[in-house]
Amino acid sequence: AGGLLVAVAAVGLFAAYARLQGGPDESYAVVRHDVAAGSRLQESDLVLEPMDLPPALKARAFSSLADVVGTTVLSPLVAGELVQPSGLVITRSAESARSVSFPVERTHLGALKQGERIDVLATFGSGAEAWTAVVLRQAQVVAVDRSKTSLGDSGSPVITVAVADVADELALAHAVALAKLTVVVATGAPPASGPPPTYRPRAP
């Protein structure tokens, strides 16, 4: 009986070892070649590679190419690199996107790239009577043109953003005409909820 138990234990150990040596059970999306920032990922850019990942990293990886195709890359990816959501943004389809272009001060532009998301704040008035409102939240940047000299002050860069509806178009157009704009990068921020806030300084 003792010999049988030893034999059964040995078989169990061998089976466990064989499973370990059989290779990874899951595959995750990696890029086939180097991909530049701002590129929109196509299926030809991607491949599923079998690999074992720790739980924390597995939660940030893609097991289906369909979840990745059509997204925009925020930072350069090198061949074989694991694709993770922190480096991507969803690109709106050309059919559904409305877009508005507006100039911004060069100092507010920073390293903003196509595909990122921004909030647009508008400050109306001046001095103690000035007040600030959020006129656009988490809008996706369609283009950033640092060479433009039209649509505003000479030499001002121009941002083009996708907007959801006519109400957003009107709010942004009104702000461009009458207010000083501030761009806040909101890429990766949690979805905004509730009405856009407004700030008015307290009276002394």
JOBEL-V643230 format. One record per residue. N is the residue number from 1. RES is the residue in one small letter. PSI is psi as a letter, one per 40 degrees, with the letter a starting at -180 (999 if undefined). OMEGA is omega as a letter, one per 20 degrees, with the letter a starting at -180 (none if undefined). D_LAST is the distance of its C-alpha to the last C-alpha in Angstrom with 1 decimal. Layout:
# JOBEL-V643230
N/RES/PSI/OMEGA/D_LAST
N/RES/PSI/OMEGA/D_LAST
This chain:
# JOBEL-V643230
1/a/d/r/91.0
2/g/d/r/89.2
3/g/d/r/90.1
4/l/d/r/88.8
5/l/d/r/85.5
6/v/d/a/85.2
7/a/d/r/86.2
8/v/d/r/83.6
9/a/d/a/80.9
10/a/d/r/82.0
11/v/d/r/81.8
12/g/d/r/78.2
13/l/d/r/77.1
14/f/d/r/78.8
15/a/d/r/77.1
16/a/d/r/73.7
17/y/d/a/74.4
18/a/d/r/75.6
19/r/d/r/72.4
20/l/d/a/70.4
21/q/e/a/72.6
22/g/e/r/72.4
23/g/i/a/69.2
24/p/i/r/65.8
25/d/e/a/65.6
26/e/i/r/62.5
27/s/i/a/61.5
28/y/i/a/58.2
29/a/h/r/57.0
30/v/i/r/57.2
31/v/i/a/57.3
32/r/d/a/60.8
33/h/i/r/59.7
34/d/h/a/56.7
35/v/h/a/53.9
36/a/i/r/51.3
37/a/i/a/47.6
38/g/e/r/46.8
39/s/i/r/50.2
40/r/h/a/50.9
41/l/h/r/53.3
42/q/i/a/56.6
43/e/d/a/59.3
44/s/e/r/61.4
45/d/e/a/58.7
46/l/i/r/58.9
47/v/i/r/61.4
48/l/h/a/61.5
49/e/h/r/62.6
50/p/h/r/63.9
51/m/i/r/62.0
52/d/h/a/61.0
53/l/i/r/57.2
54/p/i/a/55.4
55/p/d/a/53.5
56/a/d/a/50.0
57/l/d/r/51.2
58/k/d/a/53.3
59/a/e/a/50.2
60/r/e/r/48.8
61/a/i/a/52.0
62/f/h/r/53.6
63/s/e/r/57.1
64/s/h/r/57.4
65/l/d/a/57.3
66/a/d/r/56.2
67/d/e/a/52.8
68/v/d/a/52.4
69/v/h/r/54.0
70/g/e/r/51.6
71/t/i/a/48.6
72/t/h/a/47.1
73/v/h/r/47.2
74/l/d/a/44.0
75/s/i/a/45.8
76/p/i/r/49.4
77/l/i/r/52.0
78/v/i/a/55.4
79/a/h/r/58.7
80/g/e/a/59.1
81/e/h/r/55.5
82/l/h/r/54.3
83/v/h/a/51.9
84/q/i/a/48.8
85/p/d/a/45.9
86/s/e/a/43.2
87/g/e/a/44.9
88/l/i/r/45.2
89/v/i/r/43.3
90/i/h/r/44.8
91/t/h/r/45.6
92/r/i/r/45.4
93/s/i/a/48.8
94/a/d/a/49.3
95/e/d/a/50.3
96/s/e/a/47.1
97/a/h/r/44.5
98/r/i/a/42.5
99/s/i/r/40.8
100/v/h/r/38.2
101/s/i/r/37.8
102/f/i/r/34.7
103/p/i/r/33.9
104/v/i/r/31.4
105/e/h/a/30.4
106/r/d/a/33.0
107/t/e/r/30.6
108/h/e/a/29.4
109/l/d/a/33.0
110/g/b/a/34.1
111/a/f/a/37.4
112/l/h/a/36.9
113/k/i/r/40.3
114/q/h/r/42.0
115/g/e/r/42.0
116/e/i/r/38.6
117/r/i/a/35.8
118/i/i/r/32.3
119/d/i/r/29.1
120/v/h/r/27.7
121/l/h/r/23.9
122/a/h/r/22.8
123/t/h/a/19.6
124/f/i/r/19.4
125/g/a/a/17.7
126/s/i/r/16.0
127/g/a/a/12.9
128/a/e/a/9.5
129/e/e/a/11.9
130/a/i/r/14.0
131/w/i/a/15.0
132/t/h/r/17.8
133/a/i/r/20.8
134/v/h/a/24.0
135/v/e/r/26.8
136/l/h/a/29.7
137/r/h/r/30.4
138/q/f/r/33.2
139/a/i/a/35.1
140/q/h/r/38.2
141/v/h/r/38.7
142/v/d/a/42.0
143/a/i/r/42.1
144/v/h/a/40.3
145/d/h/a/41.6
146/r/e/a/40.5
147/s/e/a/42.9
148/k/i/r/41.6
149/t/e/r/40.8
150/s/a/a/40.4
151/l/f/r/38.0
152/g/a/a/35.1
153/d/i/a/34.5
154/s/h/r/37.8
155/g/e/a/38.4
156/s/h/r/35.7
157/p/i/a/37.0
158/v/h/r/37.4
159/i/h/r/36.9
160/t/h/a/38.9
161/v/i/r/37.8
162/a/h/r/39.6
163/v/i/a/37.8
164/a/d/a/38.8
165/d/a/a/38.8
166/v/d/r/38.1
167/a/d/r/34.7
168/d/d/r/33.6
169/e/d/a/35.3
170/l/d/a/33.4
171/a/d/a/30.0
172/l/d/r/30.8
173/a/d/r/32.4
174/h/d/a/29.4
175/a/d/r/27.0
176/v/d/a/29.5
177/a/d/a/29.6
178/l/e/a/26.0
179/a/i/r/23.8
180/k/h/a/23.6
181/l/i/r/25.4
182/t/h/a/25.2
183/v/h/r/28.2
184/v/h/r/28.1
185/v/h/a/31.5
186/a/e/r/32.2
187/t/h/r/35.9
188/g/e/r/36.9
189/a/i/r/33.7
190/p/i/a/34.4
191/p/h/r/34.5
192/a/i/r/31.2
193/s/i/r/31.0
194/g/i/a/29.0
195/p/i/r/27.0
196/p/h/a/25.2
197/p/i/r/21.5
198/t/i/a/18.6
199/y/h/r/15.3
200/r/h/a/12.1
201/p/i/r/8.9
202/r/i/r/6.3
203/a/i/a/3.8
204/p/999/none/0.0
